[in-house]
Amino acid sequence: MINTVIFDMDGLLVDSEPLWGLAMREVFETIGVELTPELTHRTTGLRTKEVVDYWHDHFKWNNKSTEQVTSEIIESVTGKILAKGRPMEGLEYILAFFKERGFKMGVASSSNMSIIRSVLDNLDINSYFQTVISAEFEPYGKPHPAVYLSAARELGSSPLQCVAFEDSVTGMTAAKAARMKVVAVPEIHNRNDKRYALADVQLNSLLEFNDDVLARLR
């Protein structure tokens, strides 16, 4: 019986993916690297350090360390999210939906813990979650299932009792690898990506989730 829900954060709870892209482009410009919006989409769902390492392997800059670039991106995106980050459509609805039904609730995100905490505080939704897990502290990031398995363990749930909400293919793959049911809510420009067929349910908005969808997952 499904009794646990685990949410990704960026692009799922908060409209932060465009801000991540902007922060990365601005920081990479300081080292002479031009990242187009199309390029930034390649690394959606990865940990910040993995994103930086990915592009360092590609562009091979040497005027800043990867550690410094990672730190600057985290600082920049945190500021942008706090200033401009908006809750995704249906955020209050979906959190209330699962709380009213007595679900255990958690967050499993690729973002650094400092960013996660800042976002949850800014949206005033900390109280909904019994656990918050960052892939920053896992041996592997998404699409590896480690962060989802850790969240389930902290909640005292079997992965088979969990439903995960994700917006990215990378995150969806991680949750499926953890043997969880997955509800995908892709950004509008990704909705026709055939890889989302791996999800158990695909929605255009959190508002589309209801008891009928939950019954199908169960």
Stockholm file with secondary structure:
# STOCKHOLM 1.0

chainA/1-218         MINTVIFDMDGLLVDSEPLWGLAMREVFETIGVELTPELTHRTTGLRTKEVVDYWHDHFKWNNKSTEQVTSEIIESVTGKILAKGRPMEGLEYILAFFKERGFKMGVASSSNMSIIRSVLDNLDINSYFQTVISAEFEPYGKPHPAVYLSAARELGSSPLQCVAFEDSVTGMTAAKAARMKVVAVPEIHNRNDKRYALADVQLNSLLEFNDDVLARLR
#=GR chainA/1-218 SS CCCEEEECCBTTTBCCHHHHHHHHHHHHHTTTCCCCHHHHHTTTTSCHHHHHHHHHHHHCCCSSCHHHHHHHHHHHHHHHHHHHCCBCTTHHHHHHHHHHTTCEEEEEESSCHHHHHHHHHHHTCGGGCSEEEEGGGSSSCTTSSHHHHHHHHHHTCCGGGEEEEESSHHHHHHHHHTTCEEEECCCGGGTTCGGGGGSSEECSSGGGCCHHHHHHHC
#=GC SS_cons         CCCEEEECCBTTTBCCHHHHHHHHHHHHHTTTCCCCHHHHHTTTTSCHHHHHHHHHHHHCCCSSCHHHHHHHHHHHHHHHHHHHCCBCTTHHHHHHHHHHTTCEEEEEESSCHHHHHHHHHHHTCGGGCSEEEEGGGSSSCTTSSHHHHHHHHHHTCCGGGEEEEESSHHHHHHHHHTTCEEEECCCGGGTTCGGGGGSSEECSSGGGCCHHHHHHHC
//
